[in-house]
Amino acid sequence: MNLDTLFISLWKEYIKLTPQAKTIHELFQEQENHIITNDHIAFRTLSLKECNIDVLSKVFLDLNYERKEHYTFKEKKLSAYYFMHKNPTYPKIFISELQLLSFDKRIQNIFNEIIKNIPLNILKSSELIYSGKHWDISYKTYEDIYKISEYAAWFYVYGFCANHFTVYINDLKNFTNIKDVNTFIKKSGFKLNTSGGEIKGSAKELLEQSSTLAQVIPIKFKEGIYNIPSCYYEFAKRYKNKNNHLFQGFVIQSADKIFESTNQH
Ligand code: NI
């Protein structure tokens, strides 16, 4: 697998869960008439040895990505790294993992059990990252988990897939600022995540981000069909620091609020 085919597979699975991203992508393409580039693609996983950040990032490290900065999100009990390719036109990869050992035994057991259902050949393959979930789900369990961690509940329902792609605003020609991007998205009929304000971060922090509210889609549970927020589309604009270097990292406060794009709404 090369990077281009990997990104195509990730996008295909992502837009199955998030048709709004395909629509928004097409709207940008109509406006821009060139390829819309991604700032980063983000993934969610668990701190278990079978599927932690080290396991999920292997496919990228094998394709010349390098591990960069580490972040922790104390309240949400998450840990994350971002990864960057030597060729900066490739999107950064942001992988977070739920610190399962910080949760009570009941929650740990739920995840220890579902992970056992992943076939060994998938666990060992580069396809794991877009293989979805490999277990049956119960709405009652989902609700129980949601009360404790929205992130954990989301993973329980969706498993392995891109949680979001991110339009890189710097490469757009007809939009110079994130405010205009947000106006365009809202005018097109999509709702933005307003947790922490529509725009997270600032030029001073060298990164501005916004995102749609995750698309709500019907999901089959043991008890029947329920509507659950899936994935969302993000928009990011980066700025240069005093030394004229474009900031490539992430801002913890902003990322913390972006995570909430998958909250129930
Ligand atoms: Ni993001």
Residues whose N, C-alpha, C, O or C-beta is under 5 A from the ligand:
A	BS01	NI	A42 E234
